Amino acid sequence: MEEKARAHLIVSGRVQGVCFRAATQKAAAIFGLYGWVRNKHDGTVEAIVEGSKKDVISMINWCREGPPISRVEKVDVTWQDYHGEFSEFGIHY
């Protein structure tokens, strides 16, 4: 059985106004992940990502690069208990 995982991400750098949320949603679909992504008032992007641990790690690595127009400086990752509460990966506003 595949190990399930959940990660809380805070992505810093030039990550707002560069389609980071939409690109993250597309990447989550490719990796088969669930959760959400949103802009924070401090200029960072926050996400909760759930799925297989292998795919969550792939998503974390993707976030370290982001879409071509972004400039990611740092990704803070906090591992959390898997809840399985999401049915999709959404953009929160």
C-alpha positions in Angstrom: 0.0 0.0 0.0 1.2 3.5 -0.9 2.1 5.7 2.0 -0.1 8.8 2.2 1.3 12.2 3.3 0.2 15.8 3.9 2.4 18.9 3.7 1.8 22.5 4.5 3.9 24.7 2.2 4.8 28.4 2.4 6.5 29.6 -0.8 8.5 32.8 -0.7 10.0 35.0 -3.5 8.4 36.5 -6.6 5.4 34.1 -6.4 2.4 36.4 -6.6 1.2 38.0 -9.9 3.0 35.3 -11.9 0.3 32.6 -12.2 1.8 30.6 -9.4 -1.5 29.4 -8.0 -2.9 28.3 -11.4 0.4 26.5 -12.2 0.4 24.9 -8.8 -3.2 23.6 -9.4 -2.1 22.2 -12.8 0.9 20.5 -11.3 -1.2 19.0 -8.5 -3.5 17.5 -11.2 -0.5 16.0 -12.9 0.8 14.5 -9.6 -2.7 13.3 -8.6 -2.8 15.5 -5.4 -5.5 17.1 -3.4 -5.7 20.2 -1.3 -5.5 24.0 -2.0 -3.3 26.9 -2.7 -3.7 30.6 -1.9 -1.9 34.0 -1.8 -1.2 35.4 1.6 -1.1 39.1 2.5 2.6 39.0 3.2 3.4 38.1 -0.5 3.9 34.4 0.0 1.9 31.5 -1.4 0.5 28.9 1.0 -0.6 25.4 0.1 -1.9 22.2 1.7 -1.0 19.2 -0.4 -2.2 15.6 0.2 -1.7 12.3 -1.6 1.0 9.7 -2.0 4.2 10.6 -0.2 6.1 10.2 -3.4 3.8 12.6 -5.2 3.8 15.1 -2.4 7.6 15.2 -2.5 7.5 15.7 -6.3 5.1 18.6 -5.7 7.4 20.2 -3.1 10.3 19.9 -5.6 8.1 21.5 -8.3 7.3 24.4 -5.9 11.0 25.0 -5.5 11.1 25.9 -9.2 7.6 27.1 -9.8 6.3 28.5 -13.2 8.9 30.1 -15.5 8.1 33.7 -14.6 8.3 33.1 -10.9 11.4 33.4 -8.7 11.2 31.1 -5.7 13.5 31.9 -2.9 12.4 29.5 -0.3 9.8 26.7 0.4 9.1 26.0 4.0 7.6 22.6 4.5 5.7 21.3 7.5 4.7 17.7 7.4 1.3 17.0 8.9 -0.9 14.0 9.6 -2.7 12.9 6.4 -6.5 13.6 6.7 -7.8 12.6 3.2 -10.4 15.5 3.5 -10.1 16.9 0.0 -11.8 15.8 -3.2 -9.9 18.2 -5.5 -7.1 20.7 -5.6 -8.5 24.2 -5.5 -7.4 27.8 -5.5 -8.6 29.7 -2.5 -9.1 33.5 -2.7 
